[in-house]
């Protein structure tokens, strides 16, 4: 709770009578006016605050108009722990015609928590109403009216910040507010979906005041304690995935839309299962839209946002555990920190070929059965590929895992990306390479090999030769990579060619 040290001079005057010297050095004094404002509270008895009533009104203060002052009157409500000085109080300026002021349970509890009130312990809460006439030609002593209440706060975590408003896809109600991740030195960050709309940053999810917003400068935060300071909510103009970063020490804010380049697939429903080194890439069809067409097994499925060879990464996940993937449904963005708590996968109901589309902009996933058998029939040894869930590998001293055929590096198939090709991208060393159909602890398996031994990559592709080494006595012809670097490998099983395309700029 930020403290406002307003009109300290006024507050000092409100404690004692005013004395001064006139032009003849004669001392004079002013008598404090009678309390005609008669500050009252409802309830006027001891109050015990509870978190389940956070959004309900805890206390309402009412008063009469000041009648001993002439001219335009300004009112202030000063609240604090009984006996404290102005450094542990809050002072609020009120509109001239206001005759009441209410605090919700959350607001009152937050005040007491900010003043180091102890949860479960009654605290003597003092409220002072001050009326003054600042533009009077002759100084008039302010009128005051004071009351004291016993208030027992509840435990409220500190250093929390929440996002709430119409931009929150979960709903604009405060109960749907999302918690930001706290960092160091009053820094907060959050990544997730936002709708086109407005949102505030609030210290708790039970009250929309006080809040942090902006005022004139979209990158500067403004703290508005009462909702009357003119602060405006933050705004996003279109639906999407955003990162919101706030620094309450520097009072700065950043709202950045995330343009996603890659989404991967992993799970027991994938041909390569839960193997983190075998994540299936989706095809980026357009900005925010990713597609996979190919075989899936009955099982579980989720979508990592990073290919980091570990499970602790951000994900696109289902909104609930075991959600049927068929049809069109909602998606959740899950941060790395929440990936184990919200580990909700989709369920693929049966083995088959599927088209899966994720639309980040619409926050949807769409899944339908498709028939790719005609396409498989076009592919060399297509029957073998189809029965093997379109699996193919690369092995050799040019590849990441060398000659360890039991740990051969996988290529991936996605009809949406290229109906004819299995692909892989990564770093190749100088050396030899060939393509086994099976990971195995032996070399007697089918391969795609070069037409001639030691063949170098050609700009227009190299011919594929199918060699079934499982029958023994077959030639062993590899391609020779003469330059180390990053490559995209495309194995065109329809036109029987392989392309080693070097990727520059990595």
C-alpha positions in Angstrom: 0.0 0.0 0.0 1.5 3.3 -1.0 1.3 6.0 1.6 0.3 9.5 0.6 1.9 12.2 2.8 -0.6 14.9 1.8 -0.9 18.2 3.4 1.3 17.5 6.4 1.0 21.1 7.4 -2.8 20.7 7.4 -2.5 17.6 9.5 -0.3 19.2 12.0 -2.7 22.1 12.3 -5.5 19.6 12.9 -3.9 18.3 16.0 -3.6 21.5 18.0 -4.9 25.1 18.0 -3.3 27.7 15.8 -1.3 30.6 17.3 0.5 33.5 15.7 1.5 37.1 16.1 -0.3 40.1 14.6 1.3 43.2 13.3 1.4 44.6 16.9 3.1 41.4 18.1 0.0 40.6 20.1 -0.4 36.8 20.4 -3.8 35.5 19.5 -5.4 32.0 19.3 -8.1 30.2 17.3 -10.7 28.0 19.0 -11.3 24.6 17.3 -14.8 24.5 15.9 -17.4 22.2 17.3 -17.6 18.8 15.7 -20.7 19.1 13.6 -19.6 16.6 11.0 -20.2 13.7 13.5 -18.2 11.0 11.7 -19.9 7.6 12.1 -19.2 4.0 10.9 -21.4 1.1 9.9 -20.8 -1.2 11.6 -19.8 0.7 14.7 -18.6 -2.4 16.5 -15.4 -4.5 16.3 -14.8 -5.9 12.8 -13.2 -9.2 11.9 -12.1 -9.5 8.3 -12.2 -12.8 6.4 -10.8 -13.6 2.9 -14.1 -15.2 1.8 -15.8 -11.8 2.0 -13.0 -9.9 0.3 -15.2 -8.2 -2.2 -17.9 -7.3 0.2 -18.2 -3.9 2.0 -16.4 -4.1 5.3 -17.2 -0.6 6.7 -18.9 2.5 5.5 -18.2 6.0 7.0 -20.8 8.8 6.9 -20.8 12.3 8.1 -22.6 15.7 8.0 -21.4 18.7 6.0 -19.0 21.0 7.8 -21.1 24.0 8.9 -18.5 26.2 10.7 -16.5 27.0 7.6 -17.4 29.6 4.9 -16.7 29.2 1.2 -15.7 26.1 -0.7 -14.8 23.3 1.7 -12.3 20.5 1.0 -12.6 17.2 2.8 -9.8 14.7 3.6 -10.2 11.2 5.2 -7.1 10.2 7.1 -6.8 6.5 8.2 -4.2 4.7 10.2 -3.3 2.7 13.2 -4.3 4.5 16.4 -1.4 6.4 17.8 0.7 6.3 14.6 2.2 9.3 12.8 1.5 10.4 9.3 4.2 8.0 7.9 1.9 5.0 8.6 -1.4 6.5 7.5 -3.3 7.0 4.3 -4.9 10.3 3.4 -7.6 10.6 0.8 -9.0 13.8 -0.7 -12.8 13.6 -1.2 -15.1 15.4 -3.5 -16.8 18.4 -1.8 -20.3 16.9 -2.0 -19.4 13.4 -0.8 -20.9 12.4 2.5 -19.8 8.7 2.7 -16.8 6.5 2.0 -16.8 2.7 1.9 -14.0 0.1 2.1 -14.2 -3.5 1.0 -12.8 -6.2 3.1 -9.8 -6.5 0.7 -9.1 -2.8 0.8 -9.3 -2.5 4.6 -7.2 -5.7 5.1 -4.6 -4.5 2.6 -4.3 -1.2 4.6 -3.8 -3.0 7.8 -1.3 -5.4 6.2 0.6 -2.5 4.8 0.8 -1.0 8.3 2.2 -4.3 9.7 -1.1 -5.3 11.3 -0.9 -8.9 12.6 -3.4 -11.4 11.1 -5.8 -12.6 13.7 -5.0 -9.9 16.2 -7.4 -6.9 16.8 -5.9 -3.6 15.7 -7.0 -0.2 16.8 -8.0 1.5 13.5 -8.4 5.3 13.7 -10.2 7.4 11.1 -10.1 11.2 11.1 -12.3 13.4 8.8 -10.8 16.8 8.1 -12.6 19.8 6.5 -10.8 23.0 5.6 -11.4 26.1 3.5 -8.1 26.7 1.7 -9.1 29.8 -0.3 -10.5 31.8 2.6 -9.2 35.4 2.9 -8.8 34.8 6.6 -7.4 31.5 7.9 -10.0 29.2 9.5 -9.0 26.3 11.7 -10.0 23.0 10.1 -12.9 21.1 11.4 -12.2 17.5 12.5 -14.2 14.5 13.5 -12.6 11.2 14.7 -13.6 7.7 15.5 -11.7 4.5 16.4 -12.6 0.9 15.5 -11.2 -2.5 16.4 -10.4 -4.4 13.2 -8.9 -7.9 13.0 -7.1 -8.6 9.7 -6.5 -11.9 8.0 -3.3 -13.2 6.4 -2.7 -11.7 3.0 0.4 -12.6 0.9 2.4 -9.5 0.0 4.3 -8.7 -3.1 1.6 -10.1 -5.4 0.4 -8.5 -8.6 -2.6 -9.6 -10.8 -4.0 -8.9 -14.2 -7.7 -8.3 -14.5 -10.1 -6.8 -17.0 -11.8 -7.3 -20.4 -8.5 -8.4 -21.9 -8.4 -11.5 -19.7 -9.9 -14.4 -21.8 -10.9 -16.1 -18.5 -13.4 -13.3 -17.9 -13.3 -9.7 -16.7 -14.5 -10.6 -13.2 -11.9 -10.1 -10.4 -12.2 -13.7 -9.4 -10.6 -14.6 -12.8 -7.6 -12.4 -12.3 -4.3 -14.1 -13.2 -1.2 -13.8 -11.0 2.0 -12.5 -12.4 5.3 -14.1 -11.6 7.3 -12.1 -9.1 11.0 -11.5 -9.8 13.7 -9.4 -8.1 13.4 -5.8 -7.0 9.7 -5.3 -7.5 9.8 -6.8 -11.0 6.9 -8.9 -12.3 6.3 -10.8 -15.6 3.6 -12.9 -17.1 3.1 -14.6 -20.5 -0.3 -15.7 -21.7 -3.3 -15.1 -24.0 -5.0 -11.7 -24.0 -8.1 -10.6 -25.8 -8.3 -7.2 -27.5 -9.4 -5.0 -24.5 -8.3 -3.4 -21.3 -6.6 -4.6 -18.1 -5.3 -3.3 -14.8 -2.5 -4.5 -12.6 -3.9 -4.9 -9.1 -2.2 -5.9 -5.7 -4.9 -8.6 -5.2 -7.6 -10.4 -7.2 -10.4 -9.2 -5.0 -10.5 -5.5 -5.6 -9.9 -3.3 -8.7 -8.6 -0.4 -6.5 -5.9 0.4 -5.9 -4.4 -0.4 -9.3 -1.5 0.3 -11.6 -2.3 1.8 -15.0 -0.9 4.4 -17.4 -1.6 8.1 -17.9 -0.4 9.7 -21.1 2.7 7.5 -21.5 2.1 3.8 -22.3 5.4 2.8 -20.8 5.1 4.6 -17.5 3.0 3.1 -14.6 0.7 5.2 -12.5 -0.5 4.1 -9.1 -4.1 4.9 -8.5 -5.2 4.2 -4.9 -8.8 5.2 -5.1 -9.7 5.0 -8.7 -10.0 8.8 -8.8 -6.4 9.7 -9.8 -7.1 9.6 -13.5 -5.0 6.5 -14.2 -6.1 4.5 -17.3 -6.1 0.7 -17.8 -3.5 -0.9 -20.1 -4.8 -1.8 -23.5 -4.2 -4.4 -26.2 -5.7 -3.9 -29.7 -5.8 -7.5 -30.9 -6.1 -11.1 -29.6 -2.8 -13.0 -29.2 -0.1 -14.3 -26.9 1.6 -11.5 -24.9 4.3 -10.9 -22.3 3.5 -8.3 -19.7 6.5 -7.0 -17.7 6.1 -4.5 -14.8 8.7 -2.8 -12.6 7.1 -1.2 -9.5 10.4 0.4 -8.5 11.1 2.2 -11.8 7.3 2.4 -12.5 7.6 1.1 -16.0 5.5 -1.4 -18.0 5.9 -3.3 -21.2 3.2 -5.2 -23.1 4.7 -7.2 -26.0 3.0 -9.5 -28.4 4.8 -12.8 -29.1 5.2 -14.0 -32.6 5.8 -17.7 -32.5 8.0 -19.4 -35.0 7.8 -23.0 -33.8 5.6 -25.5 -32.0 6.5 -29.1 -31.4 4.6 -32.2 -30.5 5.4 -34.9 -27.9 3.6 -37.7 -26.2 2.7 -41.4 -26.4 0.4 -40.5 -29.3 3.4 -39.5 -31.4 5.4 -42.0 -33.5 8.5 -41.3 -31.5 6.7 -41.2 -28.1 8.0 -39.2 -25.2 11.6 -39.1 -26.5 12.7 -35.5 -26.0 15.3 -35.7 -28.8 12.5 -36.7 -31.2 10.1 -33.8 -30.9 7.8 -33.6 -34.0 7.8 -30.0 -35.5 4.6 -28.6 -36.7 4.3 -26.6 -39.9 3.9 -22.8 -39.7 1.1 -22.2 -42.2 0.7 -18.5 -41.4 1.3 -16.2 -38.5 0.1 -17.9 -35.4 -1.3 -21.0 -37.3 0.5 -24.4 -37.1 -0.5 -27.6 -38.7 0.5 -31.3 -38.5 -0.8 -34.0 -40.8 0.4 -37.5 -40.3 0.1 -40.6 -38.1 -0.9 -40.6 -34.5 -1.3 -43.4 -32.0 -3.9 -43.8 -29.3 -2.4 -41.9 -26.4 -1.5 -38.6 -24.9 -0.3 -35.4 -26.6 1.0 -31.9 -25.7 2.8 -29.2 -27.5 6.2 -27.8 -26.3 7.1 -24.3 -27.3 10.8 -25.0 -27.1 13.0 -27.8 -28.4 15.4 -27.9 -25.4 15.7 -31.6 -24.7 14.0 -31.2 -21.4 10.4 -31.2 -20.1 10.8 -27.9 -18.2 9.7 -25.6 -21.1 6.5 -23.6 -21.9 3.7 -25.5 -23.5 0.4 -25.4 -25.3 -1.8 -27.7 -23.2 -5.4 -28.7 -22.8 -7.6 -26.7 -20.3 -8.3 -30.0 -18.5 -6.6 -33.4 -18.1 -7.5 -36.1 -20.6 -9.4 -33.8 -22.9 -10.5 -35.5 -26.2 -8.6 -33.9 -29.0 -11.3 -34.4 -31.7 -13.2 -31.4 -33.0 -12.4 -27.8 -32.1 -11.5 -26.8 -28.5 -9.7 -24.3 -26.4 -6.0 -24.2 -25.7 -4.0 -23.0 -22.6 -0.5 -21.4 -22.7 1.4 -22.9 -19.7 4.6 -21.3 -18.5 7.7 -23.2 -17.6 7.0 -22.5 -13.9 3.5 -24.1 -14.2 4.3 -26.9 -16.5 4.3 -29.6 -13.8 1.2 -28.2 -12.0 -0.9 -27.8 -15.2 0.4 -30.9 -17.0 -2.9 -31.5 -18.9 -2.6 -33.5 -22.1 -5.0 -34.2 -24.9 -6.2 -37.7 -25.5 -6.0 -39.2 -29.1 -8.8 -41.8 -29.2 -7.4 -44.3 -31.8 -4.5 -45.0 -34.1 -4.8 -43.3 -37.5 -3.9 -40.3 -39.6 -4.9 -36.9 -38.4 -4.8 -33.3 -39.2 -4.1 -31.1 -36.1 -4.3 -27.3 -36.4 -3.3 -24.9 -33.6 -4.4 -21.3 -34.0 -2.6 -19.1 -31.5 -4.7 -16.0 -32.5 -8.0 -17.7 -31.9 -6.6 -19.8 -29.0 -8.0 -23.0 -30.5 -7.0 -26.5 -31.5 -8.8 -28.4 -34.3 -8.3 -32.1 -34.9 -9.9 -34.4 -37.6 -9.2 -37.8 -39.1 -7.8 -37.8 -42.6 -6.8 -40.6 -45.1 -3.2 -40.4 -46.3 -3.1 -43.9 -47.7 -3.1 -42.6 -51.3 -0.1 -40.4 -50.5 1.8 -43.2 -48.8 1.2 -45.4 -51.9 3.2 -42.9 -54.0 6.2 -43.1 -51.7 9.1 -45.5 -52.5 8.7 -48.4 -50.1 5.6 -46.5 -48.9 4.0 -49.6 -47.4 7.1 -50.1 -45.2 7.1 -46.4 -44.2 3.4 -46.4 -43.4 3.7 -49.5 -41.3 6.6 -48.0 -39.4 4.6 -44.8 -38.6 6.6 -42.9 -41.2 9.8 -43.2 -39.2 13.2 -42.7 -40.8 16.6 -42.0 -39.3 20.1 -40.6 -40.1 23.3 -42.3 -38.9 27.0 -41.7 -39.6 30.0 -39.7 -38.3 28.5 -36.6 -39.9 25.3 -36.9 -37.7 24.8 -35.7 -34.1 24.8 -39.3 -32.7 27.5 -40.7 -34.9 27.5 -44.3 -35.8 25.3 -45.3 -32.8 22.4 -46.8 -34.8 20.5 -47.7 -31.7 20.4 -43.9 -31.0 20.1 -42.8 -34.6 18.8 -39.3 -35.2 15.2 -39.1 -36.4 13.7 -37.4 -39.5 10.0 -36.3 -39.3 7.1 -36.5 -41.7 4.4 -33.8 -41.9 2.1 -33.9 -45.0 1.1 -30.3 -44.4 4.7 -29.2 -44.7 5.7 -31.4 -47.6 3.6 -34.4 -48.7 6.6 -36.1 -50.3 9.4 -35.6 -47.9 10.7 -36.5 -44.4 12.8 -33.7 -43.0 15.5 -32.9 -40.4 17.4 -29.7 -39.5 20.5 -29.4 -37.5 24.3 -29.4 -37.5 26.3 -31.9 -39.6 30.0 -32.6 -39.2 32.3 -33.5 -42.0 31.8 -37.2 -42.6 29.5 -40.0 -43.9 25.8 -40.4 -43.7 23.0 -42.8 -44.6 19.3 -43.4 -43.6 18.2 -46.5 -41.7 14.5 -47.3 -41.5 14.9 -48.8 -38.0 16.7 -47.9 -34.8 18.4 -51.1 -33.8 21.4 -52.7 -32.0 22.4 -54.3 -35.4 23.1 -53.1 -38.9 21.0 -55.6 -40.7 18.1 -53.3 -41.4 16.6 -51.5 -44.5 18.4 -48.2 -45.6 18.2 -45.4 -48.1 21.7 -45.1 -49.4 23.7 -43.3 -52.1 23.8 -44.5 -55.7 27.6 -44.5 -55.5 30.0 -44.7 -52.6 31.3 -41.4 -51.2 28.8 -39.3 -53.2 28.9 -35.6 -52.4 25.7 -33.5 -51.9 24.5 -32.0 -55.2 22.7 -28.7 -55.6 19.8 -30.3 -57.5 19.6 -33.3 -55.0 21.0 -36.8 -55.0 19.4 -40.1 -56.1 18.0 -42.4 -53.3 18.7 -46.1 -53.5 16.7 -48.5 -51.3 19.0 -51.2 -49.9 17.5 -53.9 -47.7 20.5 -54.9 -45.6 18.3 -57.2 -43.5 18.8 -59.9 -46.1 22.6 -59.6 -46.0 25.3 -59.2 -48.7 24.1 -55.8 -49.9 26.3 -52.8 -50.8 27.1 -50.1 -48.2 27.2 -46.8 -50.0 27.1 -43.5 -48.0 27.0 -39.8 -48.8 30.0 -37.7 -47.9 29.5 -34.3 -46.2 32.5 -32.2 -47.1 31.6 -29.1 -45.2 30.5 -28.9 -41.6 27.5 -26.6 -40.8 23.8 -26.3 -40.4 21.7 -28.2 -42.9 18.1 -29.0 -43.8 17.8 -32.6 -45.0 14.8 -33.5 -47.1 14.3 -37.1 -48.1 11.8 -37.1 -51.1 10.5 -40.7 -51.0 8.2 -40.1 -54.0 10.8 -38.8 -56.4 13.6 -40.8 -54.8 15.9 -38.0 -54.1 17.6 -36.5 -51.0 18.5 -32.8 -50.6 21.3 -31.5 -48.3 20.5 -27.8 -48.1 23.0 -25.8 -46.2 21.4 -23.2 -43.9 23.4 -19.9 -43.8 23.3 -17.4 -41.0 23.4 -19.8 -38.1 
